[in-house]
Amino acid sequence: MELILSICLIASPGVCKEEAVSLNIEQVGLPVQCLMGAQPIIAEWSESHPKWRVTRWRCGRPGDAGKDI
C-alpha cells in the first residue's frame, strides 16, 4: 500500500507532481487503515519537504503514482 501525495512547489504553485510514500504492509494492510493513518505520515513528509505543499492525497497500490500533474 502506498500513500500518494499530490504536491506543488510553494514558490511555483503551477509545478505539481505526485509522490508515493511507501507504507509498511504490516502496519497498513487495508485501504481503510491507510486512510485512517495518513495524517501523521503527511505531516512528517511535509516537515521533511518544506519547499512542497500537499494539495491532495489518496491511498493506492504501488506503481499508481509518479506522474506529473
N, CA, C, O and CB atoms as a CASP TS submission, in Angstrom:
PFRMAT TS
TARGET T0000
AUTHOR 0000-0000-0000
METHOD Language model
MODEL 1
PARENT N/A
ATOM      1  N   MET     1       0.850  -1.171   0.000  1.00  0.00           N
ATOM      2  CA  MET     1       0.000   0.000   0.000  1.00  0.00           C
ATOM      3  C   MET     1       0.894   1.232   0.000  1.00  0.00           C
ATOM      4  O   MET     1       1.919   1.264   0.681  1.00  0.00           O
ATOM      5  CB  MET     1      -0.966  -0.001   1.220  1.00  0.00           C
ATOM      6  N   GLU     2       0.506   2.235  -0.759  1.00  0.00           N
ATOM      7  CA  GLU     2       1.225   3.498  -0.810  1.00  0.00           C
ATOM      8  C   GLU     2       0.279   4.647  -0.524  1.00  0.00           C
ATOM      9  O   GLU     2      -0.910   4.595  -0.837  1.00  0.00           O
ATOM     10  CB  GLU     2       1.900   3.686  -2.171  1.00  0.00           C
ATOM     11  N   LEU     3       0.831   5.675   0.073  1.00  0.00           N
ATOM     12  CA  LEU     3       0.131   6.929   0.242  1.00  0.00           C
ATOM     13  C   LEU     3       0.607   7.815  -0.903  1.00  0.00           C
ATOM     14  O   LEU     3       1.797   8.113  -1.004  1.00  0.00           O
ATOM     15  CB  LEU     3       0.399   7.581   1.666  1.00  0.00           C
ATOM     16  N   ILE     4      -0.303   8.231  -1.751  1.00  0.00           N
ATOM     17  CA  ILE     4       0.052   9.003  -2.941  1.00  0.00           C
ATOM     18  C   ILE     4      -0.320  10.460  -2.694  1.00  0.00           C
ATOM     19  O   ILE     4      -1.490  10.806  -2.530  1.00  0.00           O
ATOM     20  CB  ILE     4      -0.666   8.446  -4.219  1.00  0.00           C
ATOM     21  N   LEU     5       0.709  11.304  -2.673  1.00  0.00           N
ATOM     22  CA  LEU     5       0.534  12.715  -2.380  1.00  0.00           C
ATOM     23  C   LEU     5       0.563  13.523  -3.666  1.00  0.00           C
ATOM     24  O   LEU     5       1.452  13.332  -4.496  1.00  0.00           O
ATOM     25  CB  LEU     5       1.615  13.207  -1.412  1.00  0.00           C
ATOM     26  N   SER     6      -0.383  14.410  -3.839  1.00  0.00           N
ATOM     27  CA  SER     6      -0.324  15.413  -4.906  1.00  0.00           C
ATOM     28  C   SER     6       0.321  16.631  -4.268  1.00  0.00           C
ATOM     29  O   SER     6      -0.204  17.193  -3.307  1.00  0.00           O
ATOM     30  CB  SER     6      -1.770  15.746  -5.521  1.00  0.00           C
ATOM     31  N   ILE     7       1.474  17.038  -4.815  1.00  0.00           N
ATOM     32  CA  ILE     7       2.254  18.100  -4.194  1.00  0.00           C
ATOM     33  C   ILE     7       2.571  19.188  -5.215  1.00  0.00           C
ATOM     34  O   ILE     7       2.701  18.921  -6.410  1.00  0.00           O
ATOM     35  CB  ILE     7       3.551  17.536  -3.588  1.00  0.00           C
ATOM     36  N   CYS     8       2.692  20.414  -4.724  1.00  0.00           N
ATOM     37  CA  CYS     8       3.051  21.556  -5.567  1.00  0.00           C
ATOM     38  C   CYS     8       4.150  22.353  -4.863  1.00  0.00           C
ATOM     39  O   CYS     8       4.177  22.460  -3.637  1.00  0.00           O
ATOM     40  CB  CYS     8       1.800  22.461  -5.861  1.00  0.00           C
ATOM     41  N   LEU     9       5.055  22.910  -5.673  1.00  0.00           N
ATOM     42  CA  LEU     9       6.088  23.776  -5.120  1.00  0.00           C
ATOM     43  C   LEU     9       5.443  25.030  -4.545  1.00  0.00           C
ATOM     44  O   LEU     9       4.574  25.629  -5.179  1.00  0.00           O
ATOM     45  CB  LEU     9       7.138  24.144  -6.197  1.00  0.00           C
ATOM     46  N   ILE    10       5.857  25.421  -3.368  1.00  0.00           N
ATOM     47  CA  ILE    10       5.308  26.620  -2.741  1.00  0.00           C
ATOM     48  C   ILE    10       5.700  27.857  -3.548  1.00  0.00           C
ATOM     49  O   ILE    10       4.878  28.753  -3.740  1.00  0.00           O
ATOM     50  CB  ILE    10       5.800  26.747  -1.280  1.00  0.00           C
ATOM     51  N   ALA    11       6.953  27.915  -4.024  1.00  0.00           N
ATOM     52  CA  ALA    11       7.433  29.073  -4.781  1.00  0.00           C
ATOM     53  C   ALA    11       6.846  29.144  -6.192  1.00  0.00           C
ATOM     54  O   ALA    11       6.763  30.228  -6.769  1.00  0.00           O
ATOM     55  CB  ALA    11       8.943  29.039  -4.863  1.00  0.00           C
ATOM     56  N   SER    12       6.441  28.005  -6.752  1.00  0.00           N
ATOM     57  CA  SER    12       5.867  27.942  -8.101  1.00  0.00           C
ATOM     58  C   SER    12       4.652  27.025  -8.067  1.00  0.00           C
ATOM     59  O   SER    12       4.767  25.858  -8.443  1.00  0.00           O
ATOM     60  CB  SER    12       6.920  27.436  -9.149  1.00  0.00           C
ATOM     61  N   PRO    13       3.498  27.507  -7.633  1.00  0.00           N
ATOM     62  CA  PRO    13       2.321  26.656  -7.452  1.00  0.00           C
ATOM     63  C   PRO    13       1.872  25.902  -8.697  1.00  0.00           C
ATOM     64  O   PRO    13       1.109  24.942  -8.589  1.00  0.00           O
ATOM     65  CB  PRO    13       1.198  27.482  -6.971  1.00  0.00           C
ATOM     66  N   GLY    14       2.326  26.315  -9.872  1.00  0.00           N
ATOM     67  CA  GLY    14       1.973  25.615 -11.098  1.00  0.00           C
ATOM     68  C   GLY    14       2.797  24.360 -11.334  1.00  0.00           C
ATOM     69  O   GLY    14       2.477  23.563 -12.216  1.00  0.00           O
ATOM     70  N   VAL    15       3.862  24.176 -10.548  1.00  0.00           N
ATOM     71  CA  VAL    15       4.718  22.996 -10.669  1.00  0.00           C
ATOM     72  C   VAL    15       4.235  21.961  -9.663  1.00  0.00           C
ATOM     73  O   VAL    15       4.494  22.069  -8.465  1.00  0.00           O
ATOM     74  CB  VAL    15       6.231  23.353 -10.433  1.00  0.00           C
ATOM     75  N   CYS    16       3.524  20.950 -10.175  1.00  0.00           N
ATOM     76  CA  CYS    16       2.932  19.934  -9.313  1.00  0.00           C
ATOM     77  C   CYS    16       3.274  18.545  -9.825  1.00  0.00           C
ATOM     78  O   CYS    16       3.545  18.355 -11.011  1.00  0.00           O
ATOM     79  CB  CYS    16       1.409  20.113  -9.227  1.00  0.00           C
ATOM     80  N   LYS    17       3.257  17.577  -8.914  1.00  0.00           N
ATOM     81  CA  LYS    17       3.501  16.189  -9.277  1.00  0.00           C
ATOM     82  C   LYS    17       2.912  15.291  -8.200  1.00  0.00           C
ATOM     83  O   LYS    17       2.429  15.763  -7.171  1.00  0.00           O
ATOM     84  CB  LYS    17       5.019  15.914  -9.463  1.00  0.00           C
ATOM     85  N   GLU    18       2.960  14.004  -8.452  1.00  0.00           N
ATOM     86  CA  GLU    18       2.556  13.028  -7.444  1.00  0.00           C
ATOM     87  C   GLU    18       3.798  12.371  -6.875  1.00  0.00           C
ATOM     88  O   GLU    18       4.758  12.086  -7.590  1.00  0.00           O
ATOM     89  CB  GLU    18       1.594  11.965  -8.040  1.00  0.00           C
ATOM     90  N   GLU    19       3.758  12.140  -5.585  1.00  0.00           N
ATOM     91  CA  GLU    19       4.853  11.495  -4.859  1.00  0.00           C
ATOM     92  C   GLU    19       4.259  10.336  -4.067  1.00  0.00           C
ATOM     93  O   GLU    19       3.262  10.500  -3.363  1.00  0.00           O
ATOM     94  CB  GLU    19       5.602  12.512  -3.912  1.00  0.00           C
ATOM     95  N   ALA    20       4.871   9.176  -4.185  1.00  0.00           N
ATOM     96  CA  ALA    20       4.389   7.995  -3.468  1.00  0.00           C
ATOM     97  C   ALA    20       5.223   7.780  -2.207  1.00  0.00           C
ATOM     98  O   ALA    20       6.452   7.825  -2.248  1.00  0.00           O
ATOM     99  CB  ALA    20       4.442   6.738  -4.376  1.00  0.00           C
ATOM    100  N   VAL    21       4.546   7.548  -1.099  1.00  0.00           N
ATOM    101  CA  VAL    21       5.193   7.240   0.169  1.00  0.00           C
ATOM    102  C   VAL    21       4.819   5.798   0.499  1.00  0.00           C
ATOM    103  O   VAL    21       3.652   5.483   0.728  1.00  0.00           O
ATOM    104  CB  VAL    21       4.756   8.245   1.322  1.00  0.00           C
ATOM    105  N   SER    22       5.823   4.931   0.519  1.00  0.00           N
ATOM    106  CA  SER    22       5.553   3.523   0.810  1.00  0.00           C
ATOM    107  C   SER    22       5.184   3.349   2.269  1.00  0.00           C
ATOM    108  O   SER    22       5.775   3.962   3.159  1.00  0.00           O
ATOM    109  CB  SER    22       6.766   2.650   0.462  1.00  0.00           C
ATOM    110  N   LEU    23       4.199   2.503   2.493  1.00  0.00           N
ATOM    111  CA  LEU    23       3.747   2.214   3.848  1.00  0.00           C
ATOM    112  C   LEU    23       4.097   0.777   4.187  1.00  0.00           C
ATOM    113  O   LEU    23       4.119  -0.095   3.318  1.00  0.00           O
ATOM    114  CB  LEU    23       2.224   2.461   3.997  1.00  0.00           C
ATOM    115  N   ASN    24       4.365   0.550   5.437  1.00  0.00           N
ATOM    116  CA  ASN    24       4.654  -0.790   5.924  1.00  0.00           C
ATOM    117  C   ASN    24       3.393  -1.643   5.796  1.00  0.00           C
ATOM    118  O   ASN    24       2.372  -1.330   6.407  1.00  0.00           O
ATOM    119  CB  ASN    24       5.158  -0.755   7.398  1.00  0.00           C
ATOM    120  N   ILE    25       3.454  -2.710   5.012  1.00  0.00           N
ATOM    121  CA  ILE    25       2.274  -3.538   4.760  1.00  0.00           C
ATOM    122  C   ILE    25       1.721  -4.157   6.045  1.00  0.00           C
ATOM    123  O   ILE    25       0.515  -4.377   6.152  1.00  0.00           O
ATOM    124  CB  ILE    25       2.614  -4.639   3.763  1.00  0.00           C
ATOM    125  N   GLU    26       2.580  -4.436   7.013  1.00  0.00           N
ATOM    126  CA  GLU    26       2.102  -4.975   8.288  1.00  0.00           C
ATOM    127  C   GLU    26       1.350  -3.900   9.069  1.00  0.00           C
ATOM    128  O   GLU    26       0.401  -4.185   9.801  1.00  0.00           O
ATOM    129  CB  GLU    26       3.281  -5.523   9.126  1.00  0.00           C
ATOM    130  N   GLN    27       1.795  -2.674   8.896  1.00  0.00           N
ATOM    131  CA  GLN    27       1.190  -1.555   9.606  1.00  0.00           C
ATOM    132  C   GLN    27      -0.122  -1.132   8.946  1.00  0.00           C
ATOM    133  O   GLN    27      -1.065  -0.731   9.628  1.00  0.00           O
ATOM    134  CB  GLN    27       2.161  -0.373   9.661  1.00  0.00           C
ATOM    135  N   VAL    28      -0.175  -1.222   7.627  1.00  0.00           N
ATOM    136  CA  VAL    28      -1.334  -0.761   6.872  1.00  0.00           C
ATOM    137  C   VAL    28      -1.693  -1.822   5.847  1.00  0.00           C
ATOM    138  O   VAL    28      -1.190  -1.790   4.724  1.00  0.00           O
ATOM    139  CB  VAL    28      -1.055   0.610   6.183  1.00  0.00           C
ATOM    140  N   GLY    29      -2.544  -2.751   6.210  1.00  0.00           N
ATOM    141  CA  GLY    29      -2.906  -3.835   5.318  1.00  0.00           C
ATOM    142  C   GLY    29      -4.145  -3.582   4.498  1.00  0.00           C
ATOM    143  O   GLY    29      -4.311  -4.184   3.438  1.00  0.00           O
ATOM    144  N   LEU    30      -5.016  -2.713   4.955  1.00  0.00           N
ATOM    145  CA  LEU    30      -6.273  -2.442   4.271  1.00  0.00           C
ATOM    146  C   LEU    30      -6.349  -0.960   3.895  1.00  0.00           C
ATOM    147  O   LEU    30      -5.796  -0.114   4.598  1.00  0.00           O
ATOM    148  CB  LEU    30      -7.478  -2.845   5.159  1.00  0.00           C
ATOM    149  N   PRO    31      -7.031  -0.643   2.789  1.00  0.00           N
ATOM    150  CA  PRO    31      -7.148   0.770   2.406  1.00  0.00           C
ATOM    151  C   PRO    31      -7.717   1.658   3.510  1.00  0.00           C
ATOM    152  O   PRO    31      -7.282   2.799   3.668  1.00  0.00           O
ATOM    153  CB  PRO    31      -8.013   0.891   1.183  1.00  0.00           C
ATOM    154  N   VAL    32      -8.676   1.156   4.267  1.00  0.00           N
ATOM    155  CA  VAL    32      -9.253   1.969   5.341  1.00  0.00           C
ATOM    156  C   VAL    32      -8.201   2.290   6.404  1.00  0.00           C
ATOM    157  O   VAL    32      -8.236   3.369   6.995  1.00  0.00           O
ATOM    158  CB  VAL    32     -10.451   1.241   5.982  1.00  0.00           C
ATOM    159  N   GLN    33      -7.275   1.375   6.655  1.00  0.00           N
ATOM    160  CA  GLN    33      -6.203   1.638   7.613  1.00  0.00           C
ATOM    161  C   GLN    33      -5.268   2.718   7.071  1.00  0.00           C
ATOM    162  O   GLN    33      -4.773   3.557   7.824  1.00  0.00           O
ATOM    163  CB  GLN    33      -5.413   0.343   7.918  1.00  0.00           C
ATOM    164  N   CYS    34      -5.033   2.690   5.774  1.00  0.00           N
ATOM    165  CA  CYS    34      -4.215   3.722   5.143  1.00  0.00           C
ATOM    166  C   CYS    34      -4.883   5.080   5.309  1.00  0.00           C
ATOM    167  O   CYS    34      -4.234   6.050   5.701  1.00  0.00           O
ATOM    168  CB  CYS    34      -3.989   3.409   3.647  1.00  0.00           C
ATOM    169  N   LEU    35      -6.161   5.150   5.016  1.00  0.00           N
ATOM    170  CA  LEU    35      -6.887   6.414   5.127  1.00  0.00           C
ATOM    171  C   LEU    35      -6.879   6.952   6.552  1.00  0.00           C
ATOM    172  O   LEU    35      -6.724   8.153   6.768  1.00  0.00           O
ATOM    173  CB  LEU    35      -8.317   6.237   4.653  1.00  0.00           C
ATOM    174  N   MET    36      -7.046   6.062   7.514  1.00  0.00           N
ATOM    175  CA  MET    36      -7.111   6.482   8.914  1.00  0.00           C
ATOM    176  C   MET    36      -5.743   6.916   9.449  1.00  0.00           C
ATOM    177  O   MET    36      -5.671   7.782  10.320  1.00  0.00           O
ATOM    178  CB  MET    36      -7.665   5.350   9.772  1.00  0.00           C
ATOM    179  N   GLY    37      -4.669   6.330   8.943  1.00  0.00           N
ATOM    180  CA  GLY    37      -3.336   6.646   9.443  1.00  0.00           C
ATOM    181  C   GLY    37      -2.560   7.643   8.606  1.00  0.00           C
ATOM    182  O   GLY    37      -1.377   7.869   8.863  1.00  0.00           O
ATOM    183  N   ALA    38      -3.194   8.243   7.614  1.00  0.00           N
ATOM    184  CA  ALA    38      -2.489   9.096   6.657  1.00  0.00           C
ATOM    185  C   ALA    38      -2.014  10.422   7.247  1.00  0.00           C
ATOM    186  O   ALA    38      -0.916  10.871   6.915  1.00  0.00           O
ATOM    187  CB  ALA    38      -3.377   9.370   5.486  1.00  0.00           C
ATOM    188  N   GLN    39      -2.788  11.051   8.093  1.00  0.00           N
ATOM    189  CA  GLN    39      -2.461  12.405   8.547  1.00  0.00           C
ATOM    190  C   GLN    39      -1.084  12.524   9.203  1.00  0.00           C
ATOM    191  O   GLN    39      -0.346  13.450   8.868  1.00  0.00           O
ATOM    192  CB  GLN    39      -3.507  12.870   9.513  1.00  0.00           C
ATOM    193  N   PRO    40      -0.703  11.633  10.120  1.00  0.00           N
ATOM    194  CA  PRO    40       0.642  11.774  10.708  1.00  0.00           C
ATOM    195  C   PRO    40       1.757  11.567   9.682  1.00  0.00           C
ATOM    196  O   PRO    40       2.812  12.194   9.778  1.00  0.00           O
ATOM    197  CB  PRO    40       0.815  10.780  11.852  1.00  0.00           C
ATOM    198  N   ILE    41       1.531  10.700   8.713  1.00  0.00           N
ATOM    199  CA  ILE    41       2.531  10.447   7.680  1.00  0.00           C
ATOM    200  C   ILE    41       2.668  11.672   6.781  1.00  0.00           C
ATOM    201  O   ILE    41       3.778  12.045   6.401  1.00  0.00           O
ATOM    202  CB  ILE    41       2.155   9.201   6.846  1.00  0.00           C
ATOM    203  N   ILE    42       1.539  12.297   6.440  1.00  0.00           N
ATOM    204  CA  ILE    42       1.560  13.511   5.621  1.00  0.00           C
ATOM    205  C   ILE    42       2.277  14.635   6.372  1.00  0.00           C
ATOM    206  O   ILE    42       3.070  15.367   5.780  1.00  0.00           O
ATOM    207  CB  ILE    42       0.118  13.943   5.243  1.00  0.00           C
ATOM    208  N   ALA    43       2.005  14.773   7.649  1.00  0.00           N
ATOM    209  CA  ALA    43       2.661  15.810   8.458  1.00  0.00           C
ATOM    210  C   ALA    43       4.170  15.584   8.506  1.00  0.00           C
ATOM    211  O   ALA    43       4.945  16.531   8.373  1.00  0.00           O
ATOM    212  CB  ALA    43       2.081  15.829   9.891  1.00  0.00           C
ATOM    213  N   GLU    44       4.584  14.349   8.693  1.00  0.00           N
ATOM    214  CA  GLU    44       6.021  14.032   8.733  1.00  0.00           C
ATOM    215  C   GLU    44       6.673  14.332   7.386  1.00  0.00           C
ATOM    216  O   GLU    44       7.758  14.910   7.332  1.00  0.00           O
ATOM    217  CB  GLU    44       6.244  12.547   9.112  1.00  0.00           C
ATOM    218  N   TRP    45       6.006  13.937   6.294  1.00  0.00           N
ATOM    219  CA  TRP    45       6.546  14.180   4.959  1.00  0.00           C
ATOM    220  C   TRP    45       6.662  15.682   4.728  1.00  0.00           C
ATOM    221  O   TRP    45       7.678  16.150   4.214  1.00  0.00           O
ATOM    222  CB  TRP    45       5.654  13.524   3.869  1.00  0.00           C
ATOM    223  N   SER    46       5.639  16.439   5.101  1.00  0.00           N
ATOM    224  CA  SER    46       5.640  17.890   4.899  1.00  0.00           C
ATOM    225  C   SER    46       6.774  18.570   5.666  1.00  0.00           C
ATOM    226  O   SER    46       7.392  19.506   5.159  1.00  0.00           O
ATOM    227  CB  SER    46       4.300  18.480   5.327  1.00  0.00           C
ATOM    228  N   GLU    47       7.042  18.111   6.862  1.00  0.00           N
ATOM    229  CA  GLU    47       8.137  18.683   7.655  1.00  0.00           C
ATOM    230  C   GLU    47       9.490  18.433   7.008  1.00  0.00           C
ATOM    231  O   GLU    47      10.385  19.273   7.100  1.00  0.00           O
ATOM    232  CB  GLU    47       8.127  18.106   9.066  1.00  0.00           C
ATOM    233  N   SER    48       9.648  17.295   6.359  1.00  0.00           N
ATOM    234  CA  SER    48      10.937  16.973   5.746  1.00  0.00           C
ATOM    235  C   SER    48      11.054  17.488   4.307  1.00  0.00           C
ATOM    236  O   SER    48      12.112  17.350   3.694  1.00  0.00           O
ATOM    237  CB  SER    48      11.152  15.473   5.766  1.00  0.00           C
ATOM    238  N   HIS    49       9.991  18.077   3.763  1.00  0.00           N
ATOM    239  CA  HIS    49       9.998  18.644   2.412  1.00  0.00           C
ATOM    240  C   HIS    49       9.362  20.051   2.462  1.00  0.00           C
ATOM    241  O   HIS    49       8.265  20.248   1.941  1.00  0.00           O
ATOM    242  CB  HIS    49       9.222  17.706   1.403  1.00  0.00           C
ATOM    243  N   PRO    50      10.043  21.019   3.082  1.00  0.00           N
ATOM    244  CA  PRO    50       9.432  22.327   3.325  1.00  0.00           C
ATOM    245  C   PRO    50       9.151  23.162   2.071  1.00  0.00           C
ATOM    246  O   PRO    50       8.396  24.132   2.144  1.00  0.00           O
ATOM    247  CB  PRO    50      10.310  23.105   4.225  1.00  0.00           C
ATOM    248  N   LYS    51       9.734  22.814   0.941  1.00  0.00           N
ATOM    249  CA  LYS    51       9.501  23.586  -0.283  1.00  0.00           C
ATOM    250  C   LYS    51       8.234  23.138  -1.020  1.00  0.00           C
ATOM    251  O   LYS    51       7.816  23.769  -1.991  1.00  0.00           O
ATOM    252  CB  LYS    51      10.705  23.464  -1.211  1.00  0.00           C
ATOM    253  N   TRP    52       7.635  22.051  -0.551  1.00  0.00           N
ATOM    254  CA  TRP    52       6.462  21.483  -1.214  1.00  0.00           C
ATOM    255  C   TRP    52       5.234  21.592  -0.318  1.00  0.00           C
ATOM    256  O   TRP    52       5.342  21.593   0.908  1.00  0.00           O
ATOM    257  CB  TRP    52       6.713  20.016  -1.594  1.00  0.00           C
ATOM    258  N   ARG    53       4.054  21.684  -0.955  1.00  0.00           N
ATOM    259  CA  ARG    53       2.782  21.718  -0.230  1.00  0.00           C
ATOM    260  C   ARG    53       1.924  20.570  -0.722  1.00  0.00           C
ATOM    261  O   ARG    53       1.758  20.390  -1.929  1.00  0.00           O
ATOM    262  CB  ARG    53       2.048  23.085  -0.420  1.00  0.00           C
ATOM    263  N   VAL    54       1.382  19.798   0.190  1.00  0.00           N
ATOM    264  CA  VAL    54       0.493  18.688  -0.164  1.00  0.00           C
ATOM    265  C   VAL    54      -0.883  19.284  -0.447  1.00  0.00           C
ATOM    266  O   VAL    54      -1.475  19.941   0.409  1.00  0.00           O
ATOM    267  CB  VAL    54       0.427  17.597   0.986  1.00  0.00           C
ATOM    268  N   THR    55      -1.384  19.045  -1.666  1.00  0.00           N
ATOM    269  CA  THR    55      -2.685  19.595  -2.043  1.00  0.00           C
ATOM    270  C   THR    55      -3.791  18.549  -1.962  1.00  0.00           C
ATOM    271  O   THR    55      -4.942  18.881  -1.680  1.00  0.00           O
ATOM    272  CB  THR    55      -2.622  20.169  -3.448  1.00  0.00           C
ATOM    273  N   ARG    56      -3.447  17.294  -2.208  1.00  0.00           N
ATOM    274  CA  ARG    56      -4.396  16.178  -2.121  1.00  0.00           C
ATOM    275  C   ARG    56      -3.613  14.924  -1.792  1.00  0.00           C
ATOM    276  O   ARG    56      -2.387  14.893  -1.890  1.00  0.00           O
ATOM    277  CB  ARG    56      -5.208  16.000  -3.451  1.00  0.00           C
ATOM    278  N   TRP    57      -4.339  13.893  -1.401  1.00  0.00           N
ATOM    279  CA  TRP    57      -3.705  12.608  -1.146  1.00  0.00           C
ATOM    280  C   TRP    57      -4.726  11.498  -1.305  1.00  0.00           C
ATOM    281  O   TRP    57      -5.936  11.717  -1.234  1.00  0.00           O
ATOM    282  CB  TRP    57      -3.077  12.572   0.261  1.00  0.00           C
ATOM    283  N   ARG    58      -4.199  10.290  -1.526  1.00  0.00           N
ATOM    284  CA  ARG    58      -5.041   9.098  -1.629  1.00  0.00           C
ATOM    285  C   ARG    58      -4.176   7.876  -1.338  1.00  0.00           C
ATOM    286  O   ARG    58      -2.948   7.957  -1.327  1.00  0.00           O
ATOM    287  CB  ARG    58      -5.711   8.991  -3.047  1.00  0.00           C
ATOM    288  N   CYS    59      -4.818   6.778  -1.108  1.00  0.00           N
ATOM    289  CA  CYS    59      -4.128   5.514  -0.903  1.00  0.00           C
ATOM    290  C   CYS    59      -4.242   4.694  -2.184  1.00  0.00           C
ATOM    291  O   CYS    59      -5.261   4.746  -2.873  1.00  0.00           O
ATOM    292  CB  CYS    59      -4.717   4.739   0.319  1.00  0.00           C
ATOM    293  N   GLY    60      -3.205   3.946  -2.496  1.00  0.00           N
ATOM    294  CA  GLY    60      -3.241   3.150  -3.712  1.00  0.00           C
ATOM    295  C   GLY    60      -2.212   2.038  -3.699  1.00  0.00           C
ATOM    296  O   GLY    60      -1.433   1.883  -2.758  1.00  0.00           O
ATOM    297  N   ARG    61      -2.237   1.281  -4.765  1.00  0.00           N
ATOM    298  CA  ARG    61      -1.284   0.189  -4.927  1.00  0.00           C
ATOM    299  C   ARG    61       0.058   0.748  -5.391  1.00  0.00           C
ATOM    300  O   ARG    61       0.095   1.802  -6.026  1.00  0.00           O
ATOM    301  CB  ARG    61      -1.816  -0.866  -5.932  1.00  0.00           C
ATOM    302  N   PRO    62       1.151   0.068  -5.089  1.00  0.00           N
ATOM    303  CA  PRO    62       2.455   0.507  -5.589  1.00  0.00           C
ATOM    304  C   PRO    62       2.425   0.646  -7.111  1.00  0.00           C
ATOM    305  O   PRO    62       1.902  -0.218  -7.815  1.00  0.00           O
ATOM    306  CB  PRO    62       3.559  -0.484  -5.163  1.00  0.00           C
ATOM    307  N   GLY    63       2.988   1.731  -7.602  1.00  0.00           N
ATOM    308  CA  GLY    63       3.026   1.993  -9.030  1.00  0.00           C
ATOM    309  C   GLY    63       1.887   2.861  -9.528  1.00  0.00           C
ATOM    310  O   GLY    63       1.836   3.179 -10.716  1.00  0.00           O
ATOM    311  N   ASP    64       0.969   3.256  -8.647  1.00  0.00           N
ATOM    312  CA  ASP    64      -0.171   4.100  -9.053  1.00  0.00           C
ATOM    313  C   ASP    64       0.199   5.575  -9.128  1.00  0.00           C
ATOM    314  O   ASP    64      -0.630   6.387  -9.540  1.00  0.00           O
ATOM    315  CB  ASP    64      -1.331   3.919  -8.082  1.00  0.00           C
ATOM    316  N   ALA    65       1.411   5.946  -8.743  1.00  0.00           N
ATOM    317  CA  ALA    65       1.786   7.362  -8.707  1.00  0.00           C
ATOM    318  C   ALA    65       3.057   7.587  -9.515  1.00  0.00           C
ATOM    319  O   ALA    65       3.544   6.693 -10.206  1.00  0.00           O
ATOM    320  CB  ALA    65       1.984   7.840  -7.251  1.00  0.00           C
ATOM    321  N   GLY    66       3.579   8.802  -9.409  1.00  0.00           N
ATOM    322  CA  GLY    66       4.845   9.123 -10.023  1.00  0.00           C
ATOM    323  C   GLY    66       4.713   9.936 -11.289  1.00  0.00           C
ATOM    324  O   GLY    66       5.708  10.133 -11.986  1.00  0.00           O
ATOM    325  N   LYS    67       3.543  10.412 -11.612  1.00  0.00           N
ATOM    326  CA  LYS    67       3.375  11.201 -12.818  1.00  0.00           C
ATOM    327  C   LYS    67       3.260  12.681 -12.468  1.00  0.00           C
ATOM    328  O   LYS    67       2.812  13.042 -11.380  1.00  0.00           O
ATOM    329  CB  LYS    67       2.141  10.733 -13.602  1.00  0.00           C
ATOM    330  N   ASP    68       3.670  13.528 -13.405  1.00  0.00           N
ATOM    331  CA  ASP    68       3.474  14.966 -13.225  1.00  0.00           C
ATOM    332  C   ASP    68       1.996  15.259 -13.387  1.00  0.00           C
ATOM    333  O   ASP    68       1.314  14.619 -14.188  1.00  0.00           O
ATOM    334  CB  ASP    68       4.329  15.797 -14.240  1.00  0.00           C
ATOM    335  N   ILE    69       1.503  16.217 -12.636  1.00  0.00           N
ATOM    336  CA  ILE    69       0.077  16.567 -12.728  1.00  0.00           C
ATOM    337  C   ILE    69      -0.090  18.044 -13.040  1.00  0.00           C
ATOM    338  O   ILE    69      -1.216  18.527 -13.157  1.00  0.00           O
ATOM    339  CB  ILE    69      -0.658  16.217 -11.419  1.00  0.00           C
TER
END
